[in-house]
C-alpha cells in the first residue's frame, strides 16, 4: 500500500480556466516538476488522484496548479479548502531537506529512548509539534530550540530532551 503525505491544501482559484492555488509546507519554492498527480482527500482516508497538466511556483509557500478535468473556475472552486496529499516517494523527491515536514518517518529519540516514528508534523508560530503514537496513545512532542538536541539525517533520527513529566501523561 502506498503511503500518503499531507503537503497542504487548495486555498483559492486563479483565472477562469480552472487553475488552483495550492498552499504547501514543502519548505522551498517548487513547481511539482516530475510529479504526475496530487491526491485530494474526498472522505477520510479516501484519496482521489488529480493529474497535473501544469504547475508554476507562486512563492515559497504557494503553487499555481492546472489539473486535468478541472476546466472552469466553478469546477475548481469545489476543491477549495481540500487537503492535498502526495505519494511518499513523490514527497521525498521535492520536499526541502530543512523543512519540518521532511522529518516525517524519522524516529524521535529522548535521552536514548526511541519513542517511535513521527506520523505528523504540525507547524505553529513558535514551535513545531511532532505527532507520534506512544503506548497506543497519540502524543504531541514539542520541537523548538530548548528541546532539540540534533537531527541525524543519515539515521533518520530526531534527538530531543523533553521536559520532566511530559511523557508520563501519555503512558
C-alpha positions as CSV (number, residue, x, y, z in Angstrom):
1,X,0.0,0.0,0.0
2,X,1.2,3.5,-0.8
3,X,1.8,6.0,2.0
4,X,0.4,9.5,1.5
5,X,1.9,12.6,2.9
6,X,-0.3,15.7,3.5
7,X,1.5,18.7,2.0
8,X,-1.1,21.4,2.3
9,X,-4.4,22.5,0.9
10,X,-6.0,24.2,-2.1
11,X,-6.7,27.8,-0.9
12,X,-8.1,29.6,-4.0
13,X,-8.9,29.5,-7.7
14,X,-6.8,31.5,-10.2
15,X,-8.1,32.8,-13.5
16,X,-11.0,31.4,-15.5
17,X,-9.5,28.1,-16.8
18,X,-9.7,26.1,-13.6
19,X,-6.3,26.8,-12.2
20,X,-6.0,26.5,-8.4
21,X,-3.5,27.8,-5.8
22,X,-2.0,25.1,-3.6
23,X,-0.6,26.3,-0.3
24,X,2.1,23.8,0.8
25,X,4.6,23.1,3.6
26,X,7.4,21.7,1.4
27,X,9.9,24.2,2.7
28,X,11.0,25.6,-0.7
29,X,9.8,27.1,-3.9
30,X,8.8,24.3,-6.1
31,X,6.7,23.6,-9.3
32,X,5.9,19.9,-8.6
33,X,8.0,19.1,-11.7
34,X,8.2,15.3,-12.2
35,X,5.0,14.7,-10.1
36,X,2.2,13.1,-12.2
37,X,-0.6,13.5,-9.7
38,X,-1.7,15.1,-6.5
39,X,-4.2,13.3,-4.3
40,X,-7.2,15.1,-2.7
41,X,-9.0,13.6,0.3
42,X,-12.6,13.3,-0.6
43,X,-13.6,11.4,2.5
44,X,-11.5,10.4,5.5
45,X,-8.6,8.1,4.2
46,X,-10.0,8.1,0.7
47,X,-7.7,9.8,-1.8
48,X,-8.5,10.6,-5.4
49,X,-5.7,11.3,-7.9
50,X,-5.9,14.5,-9.8
51,X,-3.4,14.6,-12.7
52,X,-1.3,17.7,-13.1
53,X,-1.3,19.4,-16.5
54,X,1.0,22.2,-15.5
55,X,2.3,24.0,-12.4
56,X,4.3,27.0,-11.6
57,X,5.7,28.4,-8.4
58,X,4.0,31.5,-7.0
59,X,6.3,31.8,-4.0
60,X,7.9,29.6,-1.3
61,X,4.5,28.5,0.0
62,X,2.2,28.5,-3.0
63,X,2.0,26.9,-6.4
64,X,-0.4,27.5,-9.3
65,X,-1.7,24.1,-10.5
66,X,-3.8,23.3,-13.6
67,X,-5.5,19.9,-13.1
68,X,-6.8,17.6,-15.8
69,X,-10.6,17.7,-15.9
70,X,-10.9,21.0,-14.0
71,X,-11.6,23.4,-16.8
72,X,-13.6,26.2,-15.2
73,X,-13.4,28.5,-12.2
74,X,-16.6,26.9,-10.9
75,X,-15.3,23.3,-11.0
76,X,-12.0,24.5,-9.4
77,X,-14.0,26.2,-6.7
78,X,-15.2,22.8,-5.4
79,X,-11.6,22.0,-4.5
80,X,-11.0,25.0,-2.2
81,X,-10.1,24.0,1.4
82,X,-9.5,20.4,0.4
83,X,-6.3,18.8,1.8
84,X,-3.7,17.8,-0.8
85,X,-1.5,14.7,-0.4
86,X,1.4,13.2,-2.3
87,X,2.7,9.7,-2.5
88,X,5.6,9.2,-0.1
89,X,8.1,8.7,-3.0
90,X,7.0,11.9,-4.7
91,X,7.1,13.8,-1.4
92,X,10.7,12.7,-0.8
93,X,11.7,14.0,-4.3
94,X,10.5,17.5,-3.8
95,X,10.4,18.4,-0.1
96,X,13.1,20.8,1.1
97,X,15.6,19.0,3.3
98,X,15.4,21.6,6.0
99,X,11.6,21.8,6.0
100,X,10.0,20.5,9.2
101,X,7.7,18.3,7.1
102,X,10.8,16.4,5.9
103,X,11.0,14.9,9.4
104,X,8.0,12.6,8.7
105,X,9.0,9.0,9.3
106,X,12.1,9.9,11.4
107,X,12.3,8.3,14.9
108,X,12.2,10.5,18.0
109,X,14.9,9.7,20.5
110,X,14.5,11.2,24.0
111,X,17.6,10.7,26.1
112,X,18.5,7.4,24.4
113,X,14.9,6.0,24.3
114,X,13.3,5.5,20.9
115,X,9.8,6.9,21.2
116,X,8.6,5.9,17.7
117,X,8.3,7.3,14.3
118,X,7.0,10.8,13.5
119,X,3.5,10.4,12.0
120,X,2.6,14.1,11.5
121,X,4.4,17.5,11.7
122,X,2.2,20.4,12.9
123,X,3.8,23.8,12.3
124,X,2.9,26.5,14.8
125,X,4.3,30.1,15.1
126,X,6.9,29.4,17.9
127,X,7.4,25.7,17.7
128,X,6.8,22.5,15.7
129,X,4.7,19.7,17.2
130,X,5.6,16.1,16.2
131,X,2.8,13.6,16.5
132,X,3.7,10.0,17.4
133,X,1.9,7.1,18.9
134,X,3.2,6.2,22.3
135,X,1.7,3.1,24.1
136,X,-1.3,3.3,21.8
137,X,-2.0,7.0,22.6
138,X,-1.5,10.0,20.3
139,X,1.4,12.1,21.8
140,X,2.4,15.6,20.7
141,X,6.1,16.3,21.1
142,X,7.2,19.9,21.1
143,X,10.2,20.7,18.9
144,X,12.0,24.0,19.4
145,X,15.4,25.3,20.4
146,X,15.1,24.2,24.0
147,X,14.0,20.6,23.3
148,X,16.0,19.8,20.1
149,X,19.5,18.3,20.5
150,X,20.2,17.2,17.0
151,X,18.8,15.8,13.8
152,X,20.7,12.8,12.3
153,X,19.6,12.7,8.7
154,X,21.6,9.5,7.9
155,X,19.9,7.5,10.7
156,X,16.6,9.4,10.3
157,X,16.5,10.3,14.0
158,X,15.5,13.5,15.9
159,X,17.2,13.6,19.3
160,X,15.4,15.6,21.9
161,X,15.5,16.4,25.7
162,X,11.9,16.6,26.8
163,X,10.7,18.4,30.0
164,X,10.2,16.1,33.0
165,X,6.7,14.7,33.2
166,X,5.8,15.4,29.6
167,X,5.8,11.7,28.5
168,X,4.1,10.5,31.7
169,X,0.7,11.9,30.6
170,X,0.8,9.6,27.5
171,X,2.0,6.4,29.4
